[in-house]
Amino acid sequence: MNLNKPNSEMVSKLDYSNFVSFINERNRCSGGIRTIQETTLQARLSKESKVLEIGSNTGFTSVNIALLVGCNVIGIDINPQSVKNAKDLARINGLRNRIKFEKQNATDLNFSDGYFDMVWASNVTSFIDDKEKSIMEYLRVLKINGTLAVVPIYYKETPPNSLVDKVSNAINSKLEIFYKEHWKNLFEHISRKYGFNTVLYYEKDFCYINVSDKIEQFIQEMIKKPHIKRMNKDIIKSIEDRARYFYELFNENLKYCGFSILLYQKRLELDEIELFITKEL
């Protein structure tokens, strides 16, 4: 779909990924900048670290990693408009020398083995059909002792099938009803299958807050963006309607969900299994 000359009908048919690119929303990871800060601290990143973000979208996470840590970051995404928007965000923040954004597919990364100190995959694996191949690629390009950081969204309660179908259509990808243990088992199974030794060394769980009373204010802020204000009234109305549909739908879906920060370290060999396990009080 060519959005260089958009009309209201085209906007009303956009899936969420293309809609985010079109309005240039700073599509955040769950928990936003606080998740980024906690992850970079726990992963012990430094200014010398090299970081790869899978599914960098419009650049929020990559830019904030570079701003918080001062390290070098490469972000990849399959959407060329998102890549362009991310480059603009890096330029605005004076980070063009420390960040690169490229159009790449997560299942076939154009990087050498063991190149990155951290691979950040957030929740992007949910949208990738060949999850096994993508996770294998994350681990291939990660250094020994480096960190694979994932922030998966998962269901804590079983949602209605009709809701899952609507979200699948909105994101243009079949949404699977994964629980937290599904994600943990998937990453650990693929690690073993391809001979990678990974240790889950950090794990923290979160829930979502109902934001139904904040959606309208957020939409009104979005349509104040200069490139949107220049559009005709019909297109702006379509943007408002499409945004309202997406945000209300996702807010309803997230009532059934939680998310976690999961940090895996790639090692030469695994420790023995642990017998006496503990939990926080």
HELIX and SHEET records of a PDB file:
HELIX    1   1 SER A    8  SER A   12  1                                   5    
HELIX    2   2 TYR A   16  ILE A   23  1                                   8    
HELIX    3   3 GLY A   32  GLN A   42  1                                  11    
HELIX    4   4 PHE A   60  VAL A   69  1                                  10    
HELIX    5   5 PRO A   80  ILE A   92  1                                  13    
HELIX    6   6 VAL A  124  PHE A  127  5                                   4    
HELIX    7   7 LYS A  131  ARG A  140  1                                  10    
HELIX    8   8 ASN A  161  ILE A  171  1                                  11    
HELIX    9   9 LYS A  180  LYS A  193  1                                  14    
HELIX   10  10 ILE A  215  MET A  222  1                                   8    
HELIX   11  11 PRO A  226  LYS A  229  1                                   4    
HELIX   12  12 LYS A  233  LEU A  254  1                                  22    
SHEET    1   A 7 ILE A  99  LYS A 103  0                                        
SHEET    2   A 7 ASN A  72  ASP A  77  1                                        
SHEET    3   A 7 LYS A  50  ILE A  54  1                                        
SHEET    4   A 7 PHE A 116  SER A 122  1                                        
SHEET    5   A 7 LEU A 142  VAL A 150  1                                        
SHEET    6   A 7 CYS A 257  ARG A 267 -1                                        
SHEET    7   A 7 ILE A 153  TYR A 155 -1                                        
SHEET    1   B 7 ILE A  99  LYS A 103  0                                        
SHEET    2   B 7 ASN A  72  ASP A  77  1                                        
SHEET    3   B 7 LYS A  50  ILE A  54  1                                        
SHEET    4   B 7 PHE A 116  SER A 122  1                                        
SHEET    5   B 7 LEU A 142  VAL A 150  1                                        
SHEET    6   B 7 CYS A 257  ARG A 267 -1                                        
SHEET    7   B 7 ASN A 197  CYS A 207 -1                                        
END                                                                             
